[in-house]
Amino acid sequence: MKKSIIPALLLSVVTLGGLVSCNGDKPATTPVTPTEKTIAEIIADTFVGKPGEYVDGKYTLDLKEGANTNVTVTGTYISGGEWTYYENDRSGYIRDDAGDILFVHTADKTQTNLKADLKVGAKVKITGTLTAYNGYPQIGSGWTYELLEAAPTSGDYSTIQSYYKDVTVADLVTDANGTLNLDKAKTLVHLSNMVSVGSFSADGLTYFTPLEEIGKENATKLGIYRFHNEAPGVYTPGNVFDLYGAVTSYKGTVQLHVTSHSSEDKFTGVQQVDASGLTAEQKLAIADLQGSMAELNKEVTFDYISGTPTESKLTLRRKVISGMSIYHKAEVGGGAATTDWFTIEDDGLAKTLTIKPLAAAPTENQSGTIILTRRVCASTDCATEADAWALSDKTKYKEEKITISVKHIVKEETSMAILFTGNKVPSGIKYITNDAKYPNPSWGSGDFADSMKLAYVNGGVGTDGKYNFGTSVNVELDLAVAHYKDGNRAHEVTITALDNTGSVVKSVDVNTYDAENVGKFRKVTTTITLDEGVTNNIVDIEVKVKTATGTTLYIKGVTITKATA
């Protein structure tokens, strides 16, 4: 079993005035400027318990009764943490001259020069209100600042880098479960040669494994929470990085806030490096990660109803780490698929699986599958493609197979059944968001892998309008409600039926909470029947989360079937 260090998303901030959302709301009152102290003195005077300590389901850190929570802290601004709030609100860390750090949530955005002044390396005096959040001290939303010294403009960040102390992942944990070593809580660290092993996430977790553990069955995975990128391709699984960030945790397990940057602030906590001295086993494992096909579209639909469809091209990896080779082959799977449905081409610049519409539209809807196989191996073992596929020693190659579903549609379909796999929205489904801060879908991990993660902030899913469900449909959701220990919350989705004009013709609310099955996938079926007198058929179904703040729903599959009214 893999050791996964998996923190949860941070959704709200607790202040003395009550609950403050992560949207940057100000405290209820503006604090009076207090006597200035070091970060260590502030924590000792204001809090009881230990930062990051989590015992018997509770954090030990809390505010002392009667403590003065209005503080002023002077130090160097070190960005990082919640990228969503960094660019505009400058959520990040401040480091004082003693080397201690304190998280500062979101600034008072009415300050005129906020983005110009608050850059990595600027020396500032920050005034705000202390809070205890998820076991850590922080200055809550609405803090103000005074710029004492501008950030360096030459791009020389050697002083900033010296603040981060060299550690290993083993230094940060005390056991195989990734429990935080409390001595490392609230410190700035530098981790060398960390390999990206999962999809990049700007608003959730991105996972890295130490280079020396690549290829091992029980390799550690360290979750990095919310960092910015300007070139997503850099974070392809299998690439190697040095990480600079602040050690934090969630419910006792380690997470890292790596130092973020924007187009204006060029010190980044995720710096790509060239790995050297790799073993053959490590090279093979890295090539396997780099050649992953998890992100490829696994459903292709050709719609002949509205015109002649065009080819669907899937780009395949041509190159992996030096000394390794990668090969692909496509074969007919099941159904009506034949070899003229696809080709694989390599023009030297790109390697492409082309899935083709039929030369002549069929008289009935047709569906079939294509099996795509990828193999990586050392160039010395597979100098040619024939050599690669002839290998029988499984220690010399890594193989991955995916099934691609292909449909040729000439008539409106009256039912659909879609299972989410990987981190892509499947064909036939669209992602719906009701919050501009979450423009892209989020995905589950661990027990909720291969499922779309839906919360009150990021909408839901809908069909793409190519169906005719008639006047009555059964909507079956394969879903799981995330487990929360703070009591039952409202877990509800709204299922809406639309006609061919996009107008709502029926909407129902469904309570999905089940106390006996929290955290488990199960199927919930709802029937929607149009009211008498409604003449337009249902062509679209939308499923939107309608829950209390903080609730998360995971959807693994959607099945919609035309029903008898």
Secondary structure, 3 states (H helix, E strand, C coil): CCEEECCCCCCEEEECCEEEECCCCCCCCCCCCCCCCCHHHHHHHHEECCCCCEECCEECCEECCCCCCEEEEEEEEEECCCHHHHHHHCCEEEECCCCCEEEECCECCCCCCHHHHCCCCCEEEEEEEEEEECCEEEECCCEEEEEEECCCCCCCCHHHHHCCEEECHHHHECCCCCEECHHHCCCEEEEEEEEECCCCCCCCEEEEEEHHHCCCCCCEEEEEECCCCCCHHHHCCCCEEEEEEEEEEECCEEEEEECCCCCCCCCCCEEECCCCCCCHHHHHHHHHHHCCCCCCCCEEEEECCCCCCCCEEEEECCCCCCCEEEEEEEEEEEECCCHHHEEEEECCCCEEEEECCCCCCCCCCEEEEEEEEEEEEECCCCCCHHHHHHCCCCCCEEEEEEEEEEEEECCCECEEEEECCCCCCCCCEEEECCCCCCCCCEECCHHHCCCEEEECCCCEEEECCCECCCCEEEEEEEEEECCCCCCCCCCEEEEEEECCCCCEEEEEEEECCCHHHCCCCEEEEEEEECCCCCCCCCCEEEEEECCCCCCEEEEEEEEEEECCC
